[in-house]
Amino acid sequence: GGQEGPSPPPRDTAMPPVATNPRPAAPDAATLDRQLTQCCDDPDFVDTESKRLAGKRLGEQIFADQNVPDQLRARAASVVAQVYMKTQDREQARQWMQKAVALDPANKTYKTILDQF
């Protein structure tokens, strides 16, 4: 007799409902914060151009995202400001530090740095 193998389990045909959320999910602030910290904690951050540019891009990207908490956006702005300070672009650096202070007025470090301009 022709013996057949075990029959496959019945396939679940009920599909889960597809979420139709028009707004993209807010980025995970903790992940962005970690990425920003990795950039800044790298000893070569300000001295290596490629790392500087990567940090600046990340900072600008986080800052531009309205879904990110203000404190993290402020920190991102301060990272961009650091890059401009390193490249001697004081005017851009000052503008980015102003953005950081505006988003996180309680942060004394940002104010101190801004006052040095």
Secondary structure as UniProt FT lines:
FT   HELIX           29..41
FT   TURN            43..47
FT   HELIX           49..64
FT   TURN            66..67
FT   HELIX           70..86
FT   TURN            87..88
FT   HELIX           90..103
FT   TURN            105..106
FT   HELIX           108..115
//
